[in-house]
């Protein structure tokens, strides 16, 4: 698929995904005018804030920019600024002089390859962090001489589509690998926040098939699932949403706002797939037959921390290989934000990801 084809396929989606009025655009402009004041204020106060005083000015600026937009703009306005994932991918491919390798899933979902197509590697369900994982892949190759393939799923975001559309797209993406002779144990599912929630939906579907989604016959387990700052519940009841509201890059009220529309439209059955920590007893029984290992990363200073810790505790009741890593001083998707700030990756995080991303002891 060409870059122009990417644009054409997603043109109609864009109008519903990021629909803004003239007043919306005016509000975006006026909001942008306030950003410099917010950045200067955060920098001046950073030496006196526990969660900022050990961060560089570059990282403080990056975090405040993220927090400012996520707390000051509405969903459609943020989407208007960000653009669609395939559009961002096309820009990345052009900038890096790489071919845009796209697999159209036929349901408004696409697979976007950031490496050459391979029969083993990561299926990522995330939006803006491929550079981080490309660096991890490079580190794996340097240490072991082995390569990963890396492919990201572009799935429909609310309000352009609601559950179970995203689950259908993820299952379609996973199913694409089966006819190619890909070993299931060579596939690692990776996601952050909503993407991690989608990985959990996939695991739930493999255990409890949704009636409207095709089943995926698994003769062996998948290699692994890596959940970065997982949105394990659409509710904001956990204490960390209040305790870490000031330190996280998304305040507690933003998390509540982002989930409000979804919760209002979600049917009873959907709540089983979107609330990983609010499920009937025994829901995750058998997950050890579906995926070989599960890794959960969360930051000590992020709003999603308590739900991530609860998720790990629940999963450990049904799976012996669940690893929880709480990054000291970390916020939502902290490793990604560190990388986007062009700072050195945290060695403990890199070692964790390298260890848990291995396909097996001798082949990566």
C-alpha positions as CSV (number, residue, x, y, z in Angstrom):
1,X,0.0,0.0,0.0
2,X,1.4,3.4,-1.0
3,X,1.5,6.5,1.2
4,X,-1.3,8.0,-0.8
5,X,-3.4,4.9,-0.3
6,X,-2.9,5.2,3.5
7,X,-4.2,8.7,3.3
8,X,-7.3,7.7,1.2
9,X,-8.2,4.7,3.4
10,X,-8.3,6.8,6.5
11,X,-9.7,10.1,5.1
12,X,-13.4,9.3,6.1
13,X,-12.3,8.0,9.5
14,X,-10.4,11.2,10.2
15,X,-13.5,13.4,9.8
16,X,-15.3,11.5,12.6
17,X,-12.2,10.7,14.6
18,X,-11.0,14.4,14.9
19,X,-14.1,16.4,13.9
20,X,-13.7,20.0,15.1
21,X,-15.7,23.1,14.5
22,X,-14.3,26.6,13.9
23,X,-14.8,27.3,17.6
24,X,-12.9,24.2,18.5
25,X,-10.0,25.4,16.4
26,X,-10.1,28.8,18.0
27,X,-10.1,27.2,21.4
28,X,-7.0,25.2,20.4
29,X,-5.2,28.3,19.3
30,X,-6.0,30.2,22.5
31,X,-4.9,27.2,24.5
32,X,-1.6,27.0,22.7
33,X,-1.0,30.6,23.7
34,X,-1.0,29.6,27.3
35,X,1.5,26.7,26.9
36,X,4.7,28.9,27.3
37,X,3.3,30.2,30.7
38,X,2.7,26.6,31.8
39,X,6.1,25.5,30.8
40,X,7.9,28.3,32.5
41,X,5.9,27.9,35.7
42,X,6.7,24.1,35.8
43,X,10.4,24.8,35.2
44,X,10.6,27.4,37.9
45,X,8.8,25.2,40.5
46,X,10.6,22.0,39.5
47,X,13.5,22.2,42.0
48,X,10.8,22.3,44.8
49,X,8.6,19.5,43.5
50,X,9.5,16.0,44.7
51,X,8.7,14.4,41.4
52,X,10.5,17.0,39.3
53,X,13.6,17.9,41.2
54,X,15.7,15.0,39.8
55,X,14.5,15.4,36.3
56,X,16.3,17.4,33.6
57,X,14.7,20.6,32.2
58,X,14.2,18.8,28.9
59,X,12.2,16.0,30.6
60,X,10.2,18.4,32.7
61,X,9.3,20.4,29.6
62,X,8.3,17.2,27.7
63,X,6.1,16.0,30.6
64,X,4.4,19.3,31.1
65,X,3.6,19.6,27.4
66,X,2.0,16.2,27.4
67,X,0.1,17.0,30.6
68,X,-1.0,20.4,29.4
69,X,-2.6,19.1,26.2
70,X,-4.2,16.1,27.9
71,X,-5.8,18.2,30.6
72,X,-6.7,21.3,28.6
73,X,-8.2,20.0,25.4
74,X,-11.1,17.7,24.6
75,X,-10.7,14.4,22.9
76,X,-11.6,15.6,19.4
77,X,-9.2,18.5,19.7
78,X,-6.4,16.3,20.8
79,X,-7.1,14.0,17.9
80,X,-7.1,16.9,15.5
81,X,-3.6,17.9,16.6
82,X,-2.2,14.4,16.6
83,X,-3.6,13.1,13.3
84,X,-4.3,9.5,12.6
85,X,-1.9,6.7,13.4
86,X,-1.4,5.7,9.7
87,X,-0.7,9.3,8.8
88,X,2.0,9.5,11.5
89,X,3.4,6.2,10.3
90,X,3.5,7.5,6.7
91,X,5.4,10.6,7.9
92,X,7.8,8.4,9.8
93,X,8.4,6.2,6.8
94,X,9.1,9.2,4.6
95,X,11.4,10.9,7.1
96,X,13.4,7.7,7.6
97,X,13.4,6.8,3.9
98,X,11.8,3.5,4.5
99,X,9.0,1.8,2.5
100,X,5.5,2.0,4.1
101,X,4.7,-1.7,4.6
102,X,1.0,-1.9,5.3
103,X,-1.4,-4.9,5.7
104,X,-5.0,-3.7,5.4
105,X,-7.2,-5.8,7.7
106,X,-10.4,-4.8,5.8
107,X,-12.1,-3.5,8.9
108,X,-10.5,0.0,9.2
109,X,-7.6,-1.7,11.0
110,X,-4.1,-1.9,9.5
111,X,-0.8,-3.5,10.4
112,X,2.2,-1.1,10.0
113,X,5.6,-2.7,9.7
114,X,8.6,-0.8,11.2
115,X,11.0,-3.5,10.2
116,X,11.1,-6.0,7.3
117,X,8.4,-8.6,7.6
118,X,9.5,-11.4,9.8
119,X,8.0,-14.6,11.0
120,X,8.8,-13.8,14.6
121,X,8.7,-10.7,16.8
122,X,6.3,-8.2,18.4
123,X,2.7,-7.4,17.5
124,X,2.3,-4.0,19.1
125,X,-1.0,-2.3,19.8
126,X,0.1,1.2,20.5
127,X,0.2,4.5,18.7
128,X,3.2,6.8,19.2
129,X,6.2,4.8,20.6
130,X,7.7,2.7,17.8
131,X,11.1,4.6,18.1
132,X,11.5,3.3,21.6
133,X,10.9,-0.3,20.5
134,X,13.1,0.1,17.5
135,X,15.9,1.1,19.9
136,X,15.1,-2.0,22.1
137,X,15.2,-4.2,19.0
138,X,18.6,-2.7,18.1
139,X,19.8,-3.4,21.7
140,X,18.6,-7.1,21.4
141,X,20.5,-7.5,18.1
142,X,23.7,-5.9,19.6
143,X,23.6,-8.2,22.6
144,X,22.5,-11.5,20.9
145,X,22.9,-11.1,17.2
146,X,19.2,-11.9,16.7
147,X,16.5,-9.7,15.1
148,X,12.9,-9.1,16.0
149,X,10.2,-8.1,13.6
150,X,8.1,-5.2,14.8
151,X,4.6,-4.4,13.5
152,X,2.1,-2.0,15.0
153,X,-1.7,-2.3,14.9
154,X,-3.6,0.8,14.0
155,X,-7.0,0.4,15.5
156,X,-10.1,2.7,15.6
157,X,-10.3,5.1,18.5
158,X,-13.3,6.4,20.3
159,X,-15.6,8.1,19.2
160,X,-15.1,6.9,15.6
161,X,-15.8,3.3,16.8
162,X,-16.7,1.6,20.1
163,X,-16.3,-1.9,21.5
164,X,-15.9,-4.5,20.1
165,X,-14.5,-3.0,16.9
166,X,-11.0,-2.7,18.4
167,X,-11.1,-6.3,19.6
168,X,-12.1,-7.4,16.1
169,X,-9.2,-5.5,14.6
170,X,-6.7,-6.9,17.1
171,X,-7.9,-10.5,16.5
172,X,-7.7,-9.9,12.7
173,X,-4.2,-8.7,13.1
174,X,-3.2,-11.7,15.2
175,X,-4.9,-14.0,12.7
176,X,-2.8,-12.6,9.8
177,X,0.3,-14.3,11.2
178,X,-1.1,-17.8,11.4
179,X,-1.2,-18.6,7.6
180,X,2.4,-17.4,7.3
181,X,3.7,-20.2,9.4
182,X,4.5,-18.0,12.3
183,X,5.1,-19.9,15.5
184,X,2.7,-18.7,18.2
185,X,5.4,-18.8,20.8
186,X,7.4,-16.3,18.7
187,X,4.6,-13.7,18.9
188,X,4.8,-11.1,21.8
189,X,1.8,-8.7,22.3
190,X,2.8,-5.3,23.5
191,X,0.6,-2.4,24.5
192,X,0.5,0.7,26.6
193,X,-2.5,2.2,28.4
194,X,-5.5,1.7,26.1
195,X,-3.3,-0.6,23.9
196,X,-2.5,-2.7,27.0
197,X,-6.2,-2.8,27.7
198,X,-6.7,-4.2,24.2
199,X,-4.0,-6.9,24.8
200,X,-6.0,-7.9,27.8
201,X,-9.2,-8.0,25.7
202,X,-7.4,-10.3,23.3
203,X,-6.4,-12.6,26.1
204,X,-10.0,-12.5,27.5
205,X,-11.3,-13.4,24.0
206,X,-9.0,-16.3,23.7
207,X,-10.3,-17.6,27.0
208,X,-14.0,-16.5,26.6
209,X,-14.7,-16.0,22.9
210,X,-16.9,-13.0,22.2
211,X,-19.9,-14.1,20.1
212,X,-19.3,-11.4,17.4
213,X,-15.6,-12.0,17.0
214,X,-14.0,-14.9,15.1
215,X,-12.2,-17.4,17.3
216,X,-8.5,-18.0,17.0
217,X,-7.5,-21.6,17.4
218,X,-4.3,-21.8,19.5
219,X,-2.4,-25.1,19.5
220,X,0.3,-23.5,21.6
221,X,0.6,-20.4,23.8
222,X,1.8,-17.0,22.6
223,X,5.3,-16.0,23.6
224,X,4.4,-13.2,25.9
225,X,2.3,-10.1,26.7
226,X,3.9,-6.9,27.9
227,X,1.6,-4.4,29.4
228,X,2.9,-0.8,29.9
229,X,0.8,1.3,32.2
230,X,-2.3,-0.8,31.5
231,X,-5.7,0.7,31.7
232,X,-7.0,-2.2,33.7
233,X,-10.3,-0.5,34.6
234,X,-12.3,2.4,33.2
235,X,-13.1,3.5,36.7
236,X,-11.0,5.9,38.6
237,X,-11.7,4.5,42.1
238,X,-8.2,3.4,43.0
239,X,-6.4,5.6,45.5
240,X,-3.5,6.3,43.1
241,X,-5.8,8.4,40.9
242,X,-5.9,10.9,43.7
243,X,-2.5,10.4,45.2
244,X,-0.6,10.7,41.9
245,X,-2.9,13.2,40.1
246,X,-0.3,16.0,40.5
247,X,2.7,13.9,39.6
248,X,1.4,12.0,36.5
249,X,1.4,13.3,33.0
250,X,-2.3,12.7,32.9
251,X,-4.2,14.0,36.0
252,X,-6.9,11.9,37.6
253,X,-9.7,14.1,36.2
254,X,-8.4,13.5,32.7
255,X,-8.5,9.8,33.1
256,X,-12.1,10.1,34.3
257,X,-13.0,12.3,31.4
258,X,-11.4,10.0,28.8
259,X,-13.4,7.0,30.0
260,X,-16.8,8.8,30.6
261,X,-18.1,8.5,27.0
262,X,-17.1,4.9,26.7
263,X,-18.7,4.0,30.0
264,X,-21.9,5.6,29.1
265,X,-22.2,3.6,25.9
266,X,-20.8,0.3,27.1
267,X,-23.2,-2.6,27.3
268,X,-23.0,-5.2,30.1
269,X,-21.1,-7.8,28.1
270,X,-18.5,-5.2,27.1
271,X,-17.7,-4.4,30.7
272,X,-16.3,-8.0,31.0
273,X,-13.7,-7.3,28.3
274,X,-12.8,-3.7,29.3
275,X,-12.5,-4.1,33.1
276,X,-9.7,-6.5,33.7
277,X,-9.6,-6.0,37.5
278,X,-13.4,-6.1,37.8
279,X,-14.1,-9.6,36.5
280,X,-15.9,-12.7,38.0
281,X,-13.7,-15.0,40.0
282,X,-11.8,-17.5,37.9
283,X,-12.1,-15.4,34.7
284,X,-8.3,-15.6,34.1
285,X,-8.1,-19.4,34.8
286,X,-6.3,-21.0,31.8
287,X,-4.4,-17.8,30.8
288,X,-1.2,-19.7,31.3
289,X,-2.2,-21.9,28.4
290,X,-2.8,-18.9,26.2
291,X,0.4,-16.9,26.8
292,X,3.7,-18.0,28.2
293,X,4.5,-15.0,30.3
294,X,3.0,-11.7,31.3
295,X,5.0,-8.6,32.1
296,X,3.4,-5.5,33.7
297,X,5.2,-2.2,34.0
298,X,3.9,0.8,35.9
299,X,5.3,3.9,37.5
300,X,5.3,4.6,41.2
301,X,3.9,8.1,40.5
302,X,1.3,7.4,37.9
303,X,-2.5,7.3,38.3
304,X,-2.8,3.8,36.9
305,X,-0.4,2.3,39.4
306,X,-2.8,0.7,41.9
307,X,-4.9,-0.9,39.2
308,X,-1.7,-2.3,37.6
309,X,-0.7,-3.8,40.9
310,X,-4.1,-5.3,41.4
311,X,-4.1,-6.7,37.9
312,X,-0.7,-8.4,38.6
313,X,-2.0,-9.9,41.8
314,X,-5.1,-11.3,40.1
315,X,-3.2,-12.7,37.1
316,X,-0.7,-14.4,39.4
317,X,-3.6,-16.5,40.8
318,X,-3.9,-18.1,37.4
319,X,-0.4,-17.8,35.9
320,X,3.0,-18.6,37.5
321,X,5.0,-16.3,35.3
322,X,3.7,-12.8,35.9
323,X,6.3,-10.1,36.4
324,X,5.3,-6.8,37.9
325,X,7.8,-3.9,37.7
326,X,7.0,-0.7,39.5
327,X,9.5,2.0,38.3
328,X,10.6,4.3,41.1
329,X,9.6,7.9,40.3
330,X,8.0,6.7,37.1
331,X,4.9,8.2,35.5
332,X,2.6,6.9,32.8
333,X,4.7,5.1,30.1
334,X,7.8,6.5,31.7
335,X,10.3,4.6,29.4
336,X,8.6,6.1,26.3
337,X,8.7,9.6,27.7
338,X,12.3,9.3,28.6
339,X,13.1,8.2,25.1
340,X,11.0,10.9,23.5
341,X,13.0,13.4,25.7
342,X,16.2,12.1,24.0
343,X,17.6,11.0,27.4
344,X,19.3,7.7,28.2
345,X,16.9,4.9,28.8
346,X,16.7,3.6,32.4
347,X,19.0,0.6,32.5
348,X,16.7,-1.4,34.8
349,X,13.8,-0.9,32.4
350,X,15.9,-1.9,29.4
351,X,17.2,-5.0,31.2
352,X,13.6,-5.9,32.2
353,X,12.3,-5.6,28.6
354,X,15.2,-7.5,27.1
355,X,14.8,-10.3,29.6
356,X,11.0,-10.6,29.2
357,X,11.0,-10.0,25.4
358,X,13.2,-13.0,24.6
359,X,11.5,-15.5,22.3
360,X,13.5,-18.2,24.0
361,X,16.9,-18.8,25.5
362,X,18.8,-19.0,22.1
363,X,16.6,-17.2,19.6
364,X,15.3,-13.6,19.8
